[in-house]
Amino acid sequence: MVNKKQQNNFAYIDGNNLYKGVTKSNWRIDLIRFRKWLSDKYNVTKAYYFIGLVPEQKNLYLFLQEAGYVLVFKEISYDKEENAKGNCDADLVLKSVIDAYENSCDKQVLITSDGDFSGLAKFLDEKGKFKTIISPSITSKCSILLKRTNLPIVYLKDVKSKIQMKKPPLRTEP
């Protein structure tokens, strides 16, 4: 029996979109199980997690790194209401395109519901580098621009039983 070559696929996670999409669907994702699922289902060897850099969130960042994510930080700014804003879209696109051109991976998985990534998805498909889009949002909230690409979209709600947080994380603070 011939062993099938293990694919070397990369995932590009729009961290804010993942968080907001799952939260609005009223469930909690187990990011350790999610990382394992990406590896098992899509042969993801490297999962880039694009996220705004907020110093008070250092424990989250350590947790994500220990869970197997490669963090890509974006400096944040604040709006008039003092809400943090750290748009990572351009950084995600740039990293994805660099990896495609440098042939760093076999295929790419995009984790977002944001239509701003429809052009990237089409580009990756044309270059033979596209694997799938994973939408954190419910079907009706995934961008029509992503849907119009006619590329495969997996909705996290459909695999919720595999990646949902079963019990709250242990608290280390008193």
DRENDO-1510 file (C-alpha; in Angstrom, 1 decimal, always signed):
<recs>
REC; n; res; u; v; w
REC; 1; MET; +0.0; +0.0; +0.0 .
REC; 2; VAL; +1.4; +3.4; -1.0 .
REC; 3; ASN; +1.3; +6.1; +1.6 .
REC; 4; LYS; -0.4; +9.3; +0.4 .
REC; 5; LYS; +1.9; +12.3; +0.8 .
REC; 6; GLN; +0.8; +14.3; +3.8 .
REC; 7; GLN; -0.2; +17.7; +2.6 .
REC; 8; ASN; +1.4; +20.8; +4.0 .
REC; 9; ASN; -1.6; +23.2; +4.2 .
REC; 10; PHE; -1.7; +26.5; +6.0 .
REC; 11; ALA; -4.6; +28.2; +7.6 .
REC; 12; TYR; -5.1; +32.0; +7.7 .
REC; 13; ILE; -7.5; +33.0; +10.6 .
REC; 14; ASP; -9.2; +36.4; +10.8 .
REC; 15; GLY; -9.1; +36.3; +14.6 .
REC; 16; ASN; -11.6; +39.0; +15.2 .
REC; 17; ASN; -14.0; +37.6; +12.7 .
REC; 18; LEU; -13.7; +34.1; +14.2 .
REC; 19; TYR; -14.3; +35.4; +17.7 .
REC; 20; LYS; -17.3; +37.6; +16.7 .
REC; 21; GLY; -18.9; +35.0; +14.4 .
REC; 22; VAL; -18.9; +32.3; +17.0 .
REC; 23; THR; -19.9; +34.6; +19.9 .
REC; 24; LYS; -22.9; +35.9; +17.8 .
REC; 25; SER; -24.0; +32.3; +17.3 .
REC; 26; ASN; -24.2; +31.9; +21.1 .
REC; 27; TRP; -21.6; +29.2; +21.6 .
REC; 28; ARG; -17.9; +29.0; +22.6 .
REC; 29; ILE; -15.2; +27.5; +20.5 .
REC; 30; ASP; -12.5; +25.3; +22.0 .
REC; 31; LEU; -9.5; +26.7; +20.2 .
REC; 32; ILE; -7.4; +23.7; +21.1 .
REC; 33; ARG; -9.9; +21.3; +19.6 .
REC; 34; PHE; -10.3; +23.7; +16.6 .
REC; 35; ARG; -6.5; +23.6; +15.9 .
REC; 36; LYS; -6.6; +19.8; +16.1 .
REC; 37; TRP; -9.6; +19.7; +13.8 .
REC; 38; LEU; -7.8; +21.9; +11.3 .
REC; 39; SER; -4.9; +19.5; +11.4 .
REC; 40; ASP; -6.9; +16.4; +11.1 .
REC; 41; LYS; -9.5; +17.5; +8.6 .
REC; 42; TYR; -7.4; +19.8; +6.3 .
REC; 43; ASN; -3.8; +18.7; +7.0 .
REC; 44; VAL; -3.1; +22.2; +8.4 .
REC; 45; THR; +0.5; +22.2; +9.5 .
REC; 46; LYS; +0.7; +26.0; +10.3 .
REC; 47; ALA; -2.3; +28.1; +11.4 .
REC; 48; TYR; -1.7; +31.8; +11.3 .
REC; 49; TYR; -3.9; +33.7; +13.7 .
REC; 50; PHE; -4.2; +37.4; +12.8 .
REC; 51; ILE; -5.1; +39.5; +15.9 .
REC; 52; GLY; -4.9; +43.0; +17.2 .
REC; 53; LEU; -2.2; +43.5; +19.9 .
REC; 54; VAL; -3.7; +44.5; +23.2 .
REC; 55; PRO; -1.1; +44.3; +26.0 .
REC; 56; GLU; -3.8; +43.3; +28.5 .
REC; 57; GLN; -4.5; +40.1; +26.5 .
REC; 58; LYS; -1.0; +38.6; +26.9 .
REC; 59; ASN; -2.5; +35.5; +28.6 .
REC; 60; LEU; -4.7; +34.9; +25.6 .
REC; 61; TYR; -1.7; +35.2; +23.3 .
REC; 62; LEU; +0.3; +32.7; +25.3 .
REC; 63; PHE; -2.6; +30.3; +25.3 .
REC; 64; LEU; -3.0; +30.6; +21.5 .
REC; 65; GLN; +0.7; +30.0; +20.9 .
REC; 66; GLU; +0.7; +27.0; +23.2 .
REC; 67; ALA; -2.4; +25.6; +21.4 .
REC; 68; GLY; -0.3; +25.7; +18.1 .
REC; 69; TYR; -1.2; +28.9; +16.5 .
REC; 70; VAL; +1.3; +31.3; +14.9 .
REC; 71; LEU; +0.3; +34.8; +16.0 .
REC; 72; VAL; +0.5; +37.7; +13.6 .
REC; 73; PHE; -0.1; +40.9; +15.5 .
REC; 74; LYS; -1.5; +44.2; +14.2 .
REC; 75; GLU; -1.0; +47.4; +16.2 .
REC; 76; ILE; -4.4; +48.7; +17.3 .
REC; 77; SER; -5.8; +52.2; +17.4 .
REC; 78; TYR; -8.9; +53.4; +19.3 .
REC; 79; ASP; -12.0; +55.1; +17.9 .
REC; 80; LYS; -13.8; +58.0; +19.6 .
REC; 81; GLU; -15.7; +55.6; +21.9 .
REC; 82; GLU; -12.3; +54.1; +23.0 .
REC; 83; ASN; -13.1; +50.8; +21.2 .
REC; 84; ALA; -9.9; +49.0; +20.0 .
REC; 85; LYS; -9.5; +48.7; +16.3 .
REC; 86; GLY; -6.9; +46.5; +14.7 .
REC; 87; ASN; -7.8; +45.6; +11.1 .
REC; 88; CYS; -5.6; +42.7; +10.1 .
REC; 89; ASP; -7.1; +42.1; +6.6 .
REC; 90; ALA; -4.2; +43.5; +4.6 .
REC; 91; ASP; -1.7; +41.6; +6.7 .
REC; 92; LEU; -3.6; +38.3; +6.2 .
REC; 93; VAL; -3.8; +38.9; +2.4 .
REC; 94; LEU; -0.1; +39.8; +2.2 .
REC; 95; LYS; +1.1; +36.7; +4.2 .
REC; 96; SER; -1.2; +34.4; +2.1 .
REC; 97; VAL; +0.0; +35.8; -1.2 .
REC; 98; ILE; +3.7; +35.6; -0.1 .
REC; 99; ASP; +3.2; +32.0; +0.9 .
REC; 100; ALA; +1.5; +31.2; -2.4 .
REC; 101; TYR; +4.3; +32.7; -4.5 .
REC; 102; GLU; +7.0; +31.2; -2.4 .
REC; 103; ASN; +5.3; +27.8; -2.6 .
REC; 104; SER; +5.5; +27.5; +1.2 .
REC; 105; CYS; +2.4; +25.3; +1.4 .
REC; 106; ASP; +0.4; +23.0; -0.8 .
REC; 107; LYS; -3.1; +24.6; -0.2 .
REC; 108; GLN; -4.6; +27.4; +2.0 .
REC; 109; VAL; -7.6; +27.5; +4.3 .
REC; 110; LEU; -9.2; +30.9; +4.9 .
REC; 111; ILE; -11.1; +31.3; +8.1 .
REC; 112; THR; -13.4; +34.3; +7.8 .
REC; 113; SER; -16.9; +35.4; +6.8 .
REC; 114; ASP; -15.6; +38.8; +5.5 .
REC; 115; GLY; -16.3; +39.4; +1.8 .
REC; 116; ASP; -13.1; +41.5; +1.6 .
REC; 117; PHE; -11.3; +38.1; +1.2 .
REC; 118; SER; -13.3; +37.0; -1.9 .
REC; 119; GLY; -10.6; +38.3; -4.2 .
REC; 120; LEU; -7.9; +36.4; -2.3 .
REC; 121; ALA; -10.0; +33.2; -2.4 .
REC; 122; LYS; -10.4; +33.6; -6.2 .
REC; 123; PHE; -6.6; +34.3; -6.6 .
REC; 124; LEU; -5.7; +31.2; -4.6 .
REC; 125; ASP; -8.1; +29.1; -6.6 .
REC; 126; GLU; -6.6; +30.3; -9.9 .
REC; 127; LYS; -3.1; +29.5; -8.6 .
REC; 128; GLY; -4.1; +26.0; -7.4 .
REC; 129; LYS; -3.5; +27.0; -3.8 .
REC; 130; PHE; -7.1; +27.1; -2.5 .
REC; 131; LYS; -8.5; +24.4; -0.1 .
REC; 132; THR; -11.6; +25.9; +1.5 .
REC; 133; ILE; -13.2; +28.8; +3.3 .
REC; 134; ILE; -14.3; +28.2; +6.9 .
REC; 135; SER; -17.0; +30.7; +7.9 .
REC; 136; PRO; -17.4; +31.4; +11.6 .
REC; 137; SER; -20.8; +33.0; +11.0 .
REC; 138; ILE; -24.1; +31.4; +10.4 .
REC; 139; THR; -25.0; +30.9; +6.7 .
REC; 140; SER; -27.0; +34.1; +6.4 .
REC; 141; LYS; -24.2; +36.2; +7.9 .
REC; 142; CYS; -21.4; +34.9; +5.7 .
REC; 143; SER; -20.7; +37.6; +3.0 .
REC; 144; ILE; -22.5; +37.2; -0.3 .
REC; 145; LEU; -19.1; +38.1; -1.9 .
REC; 146; LEU; -17.6; +34.9; -0.5 .
REC; 147; LYS; -20.7; +32.9; -1.6 .
REC; 148; ARG; -20.5; +34.3; -5.1 .
REC; 149; THR; -17.0; +32.8; -5.6 .
REC; 150; ASN; -18.7; +29.4; -5.8 .
REC; 151; LEU; -15.8; +28.0; -3.8 .
REC; 152; PRO; -16.3; +25.5; -1.0 .
REC; 153; ILE; -17.5; +27.1; +2.3 .
REC; 154; VAL; -17.7; +25.2; +5.5 .
REC; 155; TYR; -19.8; +26.7; +8.3 .
REC; 156; LEU; -18.4; +26.2; +11.8 .
REC; 157; LYS; -22.0; +25.7; +13.1 .
REC; 158; ASP; -22.0; +22.4; +11.0 .
REC; 159; VAL; -19.0; +21.1; +13.0 .
REC; 160; LYS; -19.9; +22.7; +16.3 .
REC; 161; SER; -20.1; +19.3; +18.1 .
REC; 162; LYS; -16.4; +18.7; +17.2 .
REC; 163; ILE; -15.0; +22.1; +18.3 .
REC; 164; GLN; -17.4; +23.4; +20.9 .
REC; 165; MET; -16.1; +24.2; +24.4 .
REC; 166; LYS; -17.5; +21.4; +26.5 .
REC; 167; LYS; -16.8; +23.0; +29.8 .
REC; 168; PRO; -15.5; +26.4; +30.9 .
REC; 169; PRO; -11.7; +26.7; +31.0 .
REC; 170; LEU; -10.0; +26.4; +34.3 .
REC; 171; ARG; -9.4; +29.7; +36.0 .
REC; 172; THR; -6.0; +30.4; +37.4 .
REC; 173; GLU; -6.7; +33.7; +39.1 .
REC; 174; PRO; -8.1; +33.7; +42.6 .
</recs>
